[in-house]
Structures are given as structure tokens and as C-alpha cells.
Amino acid sequence: MSAILFFAASKDQRHYFTELNQHIELDSEVVWYKSLKIPSLFITYPLAQLWQQAELLTIRKQNSSKGKKYPAFIWPLFTFISLLQACWLYSIYIGWLKRVSAKFVGVWNGKKFRQAILVIALQNQQKKAIFFETGPLPGLSAIDPKGVNFYSSIPNTLDFYLNRTLSSDVTNEIIKHENTRPGNLPKRFVLVPFQVVEDSNIYLHSKWIRNMRQLFSVCESLSKKLPNITFVFKEHPACDEQYDDLRKQQSTQLQFIDDFTTSELVQYADAVITVNSTVGIEALIARKKVFVLGDALFGIEGISFPVDSEDALFQQLSHLDALVLNETAIASFIDYLQHDYGVVGNAMKNPGLEHWQAANKRLTLLLADRASEALKL
């Protein structure tokens, strides 16, 4: 009897879970999603949850560069077809879960359509998901019983970080400081990193910024009220969205800068505005003021500056110099991610023996229902 099953929904996930399965000391098994074909008959479908996933998939596809080319009338049909697909997947997953005795199933991320349907099925069968993801810091991975990113077990109260003891001195490991500021950068600017519009951080965790064009529009509006601030935009290298139209609207206060890395721009920025990009964590490490527009694991009052409207963002930027960083809390937050929460090694990039050992330790504790001990909560 397997203690945990690893559900692989892509070739990369299959490769990782296969290696993990070979290196851990647990009774486990990798299950390839294409091998699951037998549906369960005469079941009750959680239609509200499945419909929500169909709608989220629709939003994700609408935000894609291809999706923007399709006429509006096709999307209700797409949502309905996605609901039928969700019901089919749900019936297959229920059939599978009824046949296996394992109490835990490892799932990568858990937010994408196929995996999200599985998580719903696991809840129905009183089984538990364990979520895997890379991050939240470079060179680390997450293995979490609650979820990943904003859904993770990472505490979101300031008191938690103020009351814990740091594991070590927290240094600016990611941002490397230069002595001389480049002369071709604006003297005073706020960095606005763009994000992948199809990512769940936008279509699932962003309540008022729906895409990067809207984010640009907000900054354009603010620039008229804040003449002393330049907004510098950096496109995401993994996003295929083209922003030539926005580049044509550049001015002294609205600039796309391509000849500096994101890390370099973070270093010289006065502040960072992000929906929920990991650039926000990078900026915290560099002790920058971070304004968080969406749901983010670092969107904690006292560590960053969460804002839920354009007016709220204006009020914060109007008093930018007066805002004070709680460096004690920020140091503790970064220290927690690095030494307590994160599993050493990037799961998708040659994780190595140290990663397998750390993953084995984390999974052993989670399977024993010792999550607080595993995550140092």
C-alpha cells in the first residue's frame, strides 16, 4: 500500500516525481495522468466548484495572446465545454481515488485546470493533497500541505515574524550593489515589473488589476498627479504578449527599460509596484518599499504595503519618502522563507541529493500529520 501517490500532469512533473520517488524512503508511486481513463458512474458532481474552474480557465485563455484574437461570442461556449471536461475529469479522478488506499496525493501547483479538478476530487474522497512548486526564493522549492504561493502555509501576520528568532544573519544575497549609479536611469523611479497574463497570479489572485495594460493605465493616471515620479516598466521574459502599443505611449514619466536586468532595476528603484510577482520578494531583500496590488504571500501589512485601489496607491506614493520599512520584520520574513519554509534545491533544475534528503524529511513529517513541525509554524 502506497503512503503517497504523485500525480504527474506534464512531462516535467513526471520526470521530477519519478526521481523523487526513487530517492525518498517512503512507500510511494508516480501516476501519469494519461493512464487514468475509467470514470466513476452515478456520482454527485460539485457543479459550483467545477463551474468556477471552467470560468477560471476561460479567463486564463482570454488573457492569452491567441485568446485576444477570438470573438467574444465563443467564450460562453468555451466555458460550457470546459465544464463538461471538468465533469469528465472529476469522474475519472473519483474512480481512481476510490480504487487506491493512499491517503495523500502529491500535486504540482494545484491551480491549473487538470490539477485543480483533482484537488476537488481529493476533498470529496477525504484524501489530502500535498502541493509542490519551485520558490519562493531562488534555489528553493515548496512542499506544502495547504497550497502554494498565496494559498501556502506561510504565515500572513506581522506578529509571527516579529516574535520568531532568526536562523542566521539575512544578507542581500540576490541584489548585488554597485558603487556607481548608471547615468541613463531616471533619478527617481518606481519599478513596475510586468507579469505573465496567463499565470494564476493574475487570473486567480488579482482582484482589481486584470492585465498589464490596465496596470500601465493606472500608472499613467498616477503620473499626472505625481510629476516627480517616473514609472519604469520591465516586461516578463516568459510572456509572449506584445506591448508595442504601450511603448508608443512612453514619456519622461512612463518608460520601458530593456538594457538593465530586473535585479539591477530593483537595486536603483525607490520602490516597486507589483501585483504579486516574486520581484516583490527580491525587492524586500534589497530593502525596498513594495506596493502589492494583488494577493501575494508577501502582501503583509508591516512587511510590504498592500493596496486595493488606484486611490490607495496614490495616497501611498504621495508620501513615499515618509513611509518607513520594518526591517526587523522583513529580515525575519526572508529568513523564514529561506531556512524554515523552503526546501533546498530547485525541483525543476537538477535538484540534487540535498534536495531529495530535504524533500524526504518534509514528506515524512507531513504524512505523519506534523505540518507545524515540518514548516516551523
Wavefront OBJ file of the C-alpha trace (Angstrom):
o trace
v 0.000 0.000 0.000
v 1.495 3.323 -1.090
v 1.685 6.042 1.533
v 1.618 8.754 -1.126
v 0.889 8.927 -4.846
v 2.484 11.552 -7.086
v 0.152 12.848 -9.797
v 2.095 13.954 -12.877
v 0.232 16.184 -15.357
v 3.186 17.078 -17.602
v 6.448 15.512 -18.757
v 8.476 17.794 -16.461
v 6.341 16.823 -13.486
v 6.628 13.144 -14.423
v 10.418 13.419 -14.582
v 10.642 15.183 -11.220
v 8.213 12.901 -9.402
v 9.919 9.800 -10.838
v 13.270 10.948 -9.496
v 11.715 11.936 -6.178
v 10.074 8.523 -5.948
v 13.463 6.864 -6.447
v 15.258 8.937 -3.822
v 12.847 9.044 -0.879
v 12.415 6.390 1.801
v 8.627 6.311 1.594
v 6.246 3.865 0.015
v 5.224 5.932 -2.994
v 4.195 5.688 -6.631
v 4.054 8.016 -9.642
v 0.786 8.168 -11.571
v 0.781 9.574 -15.129
v -2.432 11.480 -15.819
v -2.935 9.845 -19.223
v -3.101 6.428 -17.561
v -6.340 7.378 -15.799
v -9.232 6.587 -18.128
v -12.029 4.861 -16.215
v -14.778 7.192 -14.955
v -16.880 6.592 -11.872
v -20.574 6.284 -12.633
v -23.575 7.520 -10.663
v -21.726 10.177 -8.682
v -22.764 13.600 -7.489
v -20.880 16.417 -9.157
v -19.860 19.563 -7.215
v -21.085 21.723 -10.081
v -20.420 25.078 -8.415
v -16.738 24.229 -7.897
v -16.374 22.732 -11.363
v -18.080 25.725 -12.946
v -15.666 28.016 -11.130
v -12.730 26.135 -12.627
v -14.301 26.360 -16.084
v -14.661 30.120 -15.641
v -11.069 30.491 -14.436
v -9.836 28.540 -17.455
v -11.858 30.862 -19.692
v -10.306 33.945 -18.097
v -6.854 32.441 -18.487
v -7.390 31.690 -22.172
v -8.976 35.087 -22.834
v -5.857 36.751 -21.418
v -3.543 34.834 -23.744
v -2.247 36.435 -26.946
v -4.192 33.895 -29.021
v -7.330 34.353 -26.945
v -7.434 38.071 -27.632
v -7.914 37.301 -31.342
v -11.118 35.316 -30.847
v -14.570 36.955 -30.990
v -16.449 37.443 -27.732
v -19.330 35.129 -28.644
v -17.187 31.972 -28.463
v -16.285 32.319 -24.783
v -19.633 31.259 -23.242
v -19.429 28.131 -25.392
v -15.822 27.592 -24.347
v -16.848 27.840 -20.681
v -19.653 25.305 -21.161
v -17.351 22.846 -22.943
v -14.776 23.343 -20.185
v -17.466 22.498 -17.612
v -18.189 19.238 -19.445
v -14.460 18.488 -19.486
v -14.235 19.278 -15.774
v -17.087 16.857 -15.041
v -15.395 14.148 -17.106
v -12.053 14.624 -15.343
v -13.767 14.684 -11.963
v -15.492 11.352 -12.653
v -12.175 9.804 -13.725
v -10.369 11.091 -10.643
v -13.133 9.881 -8.322
v -12.972 6.451 -9.944
v -9.210 6.346 -9.472
v -9.254 7.595 -5.874
v -11.877 5.014 -4.911
v -9.539 2.263 -6.123
v -6.443 3.388 -4.206
v -5.839 3.287 -0.473
v -3.230 6.056 -0.259
v -4.324 8.955 1.929
v -2.014 11.531 0.299
v -1.509 12.641 -3.306
v 1.325 14.902 -4.409
v 0.195 17.577 -6.870
v 2.282 20.134 -8.724
v 0.990 23.672 -8.022
v -2.670 22.615 -7.798
v -4.140 25.675 -9.540
v -4.079 24.709 -13.201
v -7.285 23.206 -14.566
v -6.411 19.498 -14.505
v -4.776 19.616 -11.074
v -7.453 21.871 -9.593
v -10.132 19.335 -10.532
v -8.067 16.620 -8.843
v -7.847 18.700 -5.643
v -11.661 18.956 -5.614
v -11.918 15.183 -6.050
v -9.421 14.613 -3.219
v -11.535 16.724 -0.887
v -14.611 14.700 -1.841
v -12.813 11.446 -1.004
v -11.384 12.728 2.302
v -7.858 12.424 0.962
v -5.154 15.058 1.289
v -3.138 16.877 -1.334
v 0.495 17.830 -0.817
v 1.477 20.660 -3.114
v 4.801 21.083 -4.887
v 6.239 24.212 -6.522
v 9.529 25.995 -7.131
v 10.403 29.012 -4.977
v 9.602 31.153 -3.085
v 13.301 32.148 -3.244
v 15.792 31.222 -5.974
v 17.314 27.797 -5.395
v 14.440 26.625 -3.203
v 11.244 24.650 -3.644
v 7.984 24.357 -1.744
v 6.325 21.211 -0.393
v 3.198 22.360 1.397
v 0.023 20.623 2.645
v -2.105 23.736 2.176
v -1.170 25.146 -1.238
v 1.445 27.248 -2.999
v 2.150 30.970 -3.259
v -0.786 32.929 -1.778
v -2.541 29.662 -0.821
v 0.509 28.382 1.056
v 1.007 27.800 4.773
v 3.337 30.807 5.008
v 2.003 32.928 7.921
v 0.478 36.256 6.917
v 0.557 38.033 10.274
v 3.251 40.510 11.229
v 3.444 39.214 14.804
v 4.645 35.799 13.626
v 7.776 37.335 12.101
v 8.399 39.789 14.919
v 8.243 37.022 17.527
v 10.463 34.400 15.891
v 14.225 34.042 16.254
v 16.250 34.429 13.091
v 18.160 31.379 11.935
v 21.067 33.455 10.692
v 22.018 36.902 9.508
v 19.919 37.809 6.486
v 22.005 39.440 3.806
v 21.172 40.885 0.415
v 22.181 37.748 -1.444
v 20.163 38.362 -4.583
v 20.805 42.058 -5.173
v 24.460 42.868 -5.790
v 25.178 46.519 -5.143
v 27.255 48.625 -7.483
v 29.084 51.732 -6.343
v 28.079 53.994 -9.202
v 24.512 54.561 -10.315
v 24.196 54.403 -14.129
v 23.601 57.845 -15.571
v 20.967 56.698 -18.061
v 18.486 55.686 -15.376
v 15.859 58.145 -14.143
v 16.987 59.910 -10.975
v 13.853 58.844 -9.134
v 11.725 55.949 -10.311
v 9.316 53.253 -9.238
v 9.819 49.853 -10.882
v 6.705 48.145 -12.268
v 7.548 44.580 -13.404
v 5.053 43.076 -15.812
v 3.781 39.547 -15.195
v 2.633 36.657 -17.379
v -1.037 37.396 -18.029
v -1.958 33.690 -18.228
v -0.420 32.976 -14.827
v -2.708 32.124 -11.905
v -1.234 35.065 -10.001
v -3.176 37.307 -12.390
v -6.341 35.409 -13.317
v -6.833 33.978 -9.817
v -5.038 36.277 -7.364
v -5.596 39.745 -8.784
v -8.942 41.271 -7.905
v -8.629 44.712 -9.497
v -5.726 44.519 -11.943
v -6.841 42.146 -14.696
v -3.879 42.535 -17.070
v -0.708 44.534 -17.672
v -2.408 47.093 -19.909
v -4.652 48.030 -17.025
v -1.595 48.247 -14.762
v 0.062 50.590 -17.262
v -3.116 52.672 -17.402
v -3.154 53.017 -13.614
v 0.459 54.209 -13.641
v -0.285 56.606 -16.479
v -3.117 58.103 -14.436
v -0.897 58.385 -11.357
v 1.907 60.022 -13.321
v -0.333 63.018 -13.971
v -0.784 63.500 -10.227
v 2.802 62.676 -9.230
v 5.071 64.689 -11.537
v 8.222 63.851 -9.590
v 7.963 60.076 -10.059
v 8.927 58.095 -13.154
v 7.332 54.672 -13.640
v 9.767 52.188 -15.180
v 8.274 49.056 -16.755
v 10.051 45.765 -17.331
v 8.438 43.097 -19.482
v 8.414 39.487 -18.287
v 10.762 37.354 -20.424
v 8.391 34.374 -20.338
v 5.329 36.299 -21.566
v 4.524 36.249 -25.287
v 2.259 39.286 -25.026
v 3.402 42.200 -27.218
v 3.236 45.700 -25.757
v 4.207 47.804 -28.768
v 1.079 49.920 -28.254
v 2.157 50.792 -24.712
v 5.709 51.553 -25.801
v 4.316 54.164 -28.181
v 2.823 55.919 -25.143
v 6.167 56.311 -23.376
v 7.125 59.658 -21.893
v 9.615 61.017 -19.396
v 7.409 59.559 -16.638
v 6.467 56.289 -18.339
v 9.452 54.306 -19.585
v 10.181 50.767 -20.707
v 13.818 49.994 -19.936
v 15.353 46.945 -21.605
v 19.095 47.354 -21.136
v 19.092 46.589 -17.413
v 18.174 43.348 -15.673
v 15.263 43.275 -13.260
v 17.696 42.858 -10.368
v 19.633 45.938 -11.451
v 16.430 47.956 -11.720
v 15.348 46.767 -8.268
v 18.671 47.927 -6.869
v 18.273 51.503 -8.069
v 14.496 51.868 -7.733
v 12.967 53.992 -4.999
v 10.129 51.474 -4.715
v 8.476 48.579 -6.540
v 4.848 48.202 -7.580
v 3.749 44.643 -8.267
v 0.556 42.641 -8.444
v 2.219 39.633 -6.820
v 5.440 38.920 -8.744
v 8.375 37.308 -6.955
v 10.209 40.517 -7.874
v 8.423 41.774 -4.767
v 10.424 39.379 -2.604
v 13.592 40.364 -4.442
v 12.805 43.980 -3.635
v 12.226 43.174 0.042
v 15.641 41.531 0.186
v 17.057 44.777 -1.200
v 15.053 46.637 1.481
v 12.850 48.475 -0.980
v 9.320 49.692 -0.364
v 6.984 47.246 -2.105
v 3.406 48.107 -3.038
v 1.327 44.951 -3.513
v -1.771 45.234 -5.715
v -2.963 41.618 -5.624
v -2.978 38.603 -3.324
v 0.635 37.730 -2.546
v 2.383 35.710 0.133
v 4.423 38.830 0.923
v 1.411 41.154 0.950
v 1.612 41.570 4.712
v 0.957 44.944 6.277
v 4.179 45.950 8.009
v 6.379 43.987 5.603
v 5.040 45.445 2.372
v 2.341 47.991 1.530
v -0.815 46.219 0.257
v -3.151 48.479 -1.758
v -6.558 47.625 -3.197
v -7.322 50.586 -5.453
v -5.729 53.290 -7.554
v -6.624 55.891 -4.956
v -4.968 53.880 -2.186
v -1.828 53.545 -4.313
v -1.853 57.305 -4.958
v -2.087 58.018 -1.238
v 0.923 55.794 -0.530
v 3.065 57.184 -3.353
v 2.186 60.737 -2.326
v 4.031 60.093 0.935
v 6.697 57.763 -0.434
v 9.604 59.345 1.429
v 7.736 59.269 4.734
v 6.973 55.553 4.573
v 9.162 53.514 6.917
v 10.281 49.932 6.404
v 10.054 47.481 9.293
v 13.446 45.948 8.612
v 13.195 43.574 11.573
v 10.017 42.016 10.170
v 11.386 41.909 6.619
v 14.580 40.186 7.786
v 12.553 37.615 9.710
v 10.235 37.021 6.744
v 13.125 36.356 4.354
v 14.858 34.209 6.972
v 11.696 32.113 7.435
v 11.362 31.510 3.696
v 14.998 30.582 3.328
v 15.652 28.462 6.402
v 12.298 27.111 7.591
v 9.790 27.032 4.738
v 11.842 26.474 1.599
v 13.117 23.035 0.597
v 16.679 23.380 -0.634
v 17.144 22.941 -4.391
v 15.157 23.925 -7.469
v 12.865 20.973 -8.136
v 12.828 21.570 -11.894
v 16.547 22.267 -12.383
v 18.824 19.412 -11.286
v 17.705 19.392 -7.645
v 20.450 17.046 -6.377
v 20.938 14.845 -3.316
v 20.435 17.648 -0.781
v 17.007 18.346 -2.251
v 15.954 14.699 -2.139
v 17.016 14.432 1.504
v 15.164 17.612 2.449
v 12.074 16.528 0.486
v 12.122 13.135 2.188
v 12.273 14.795 5.626
v 9.441 17.213 4.790
v 7.204 14.497 3.326
v 7.835 12.145 6.256
v 6.595 14.795 8.670
v 3.614 15.775 6.517
v 2.486 12.166 6.117
v 2.601 11.891 9.918
v 0.323 14.976 10.171
v 3.153 17.011 11.690
v 2.811 20.045 9.424
v 3.571 22.581 12.163
v 6.865 20.865 12.871
v 7.666 20.472 9.167
v 7.028 24.155 8.399
v 8.259 25.579 11.734
v 4.912 27.218 12.446
l 1 2 3 4 5 6 7 8 9 10 11 12 13 14 15 16 17 18 19 20 21 22 23 24 25 26 27 28 29 30 31 32 33 34 35 36 37 38 39 40 41 42 43 44 45 46 47 48 49 50 51 52 53 54 55 56 57 58 59 60 61 62 63 64 65 66 67 68 69 70 71 72 73 74 75 76 77 78 79 80 81 82 83 84 85 86 87 88 89 90 91 92 93 94 95 96 97 98 99 100 101 102 103 104 105 106 107 108 109 110 111 112 113 114 115 116 117 118 119 120 121 122 123 124 125 126 127 128 129 130 131 132 133 134 135 136 137 138 139 140 141 142 143 144 145 146 147 148 149 150 151 152 153 154 155 156 157 158 159 160 161 162 163 164 165 166 167 168 169 170 171 172 173 174 175 176 177 178 179 180 181 182 183 184 185 186 187 188 189 190 191 192 193 194 195 196 197 198 199 200 201 202 203 204 205 206 207 208 209 210 211 212 213 214 215 216 217 218 219 220 221 222 223 224 225 226 227 228 229 230 231 232 233 234 235 236 237 238 239 240 241 242 243 244 245 246 247 248 249 250 251 252 253 254 255 256 257 258 259 260 261 262 263 264 265 266 267 268 269 270 271 272 273 274 275 276 277 278 279 280 281 282 283 284 285 286 287 288 289 290 291 292 293 294 295 296 297 298 299 300 301 302 303 304 305 306 307 308 309 310 311 312 313 314 315 316 317 318 319 320 321 322 323 324 325 326 327 328 329 330 331 332 333 334 335 336 337 338 339 340 341 342 343 344 345 346 347 348 349 350 351 352 353 354 355 356 357 358 359 360 361 362 363 364 365 366 367 368 369 370 371 372 373 374 375 376 377
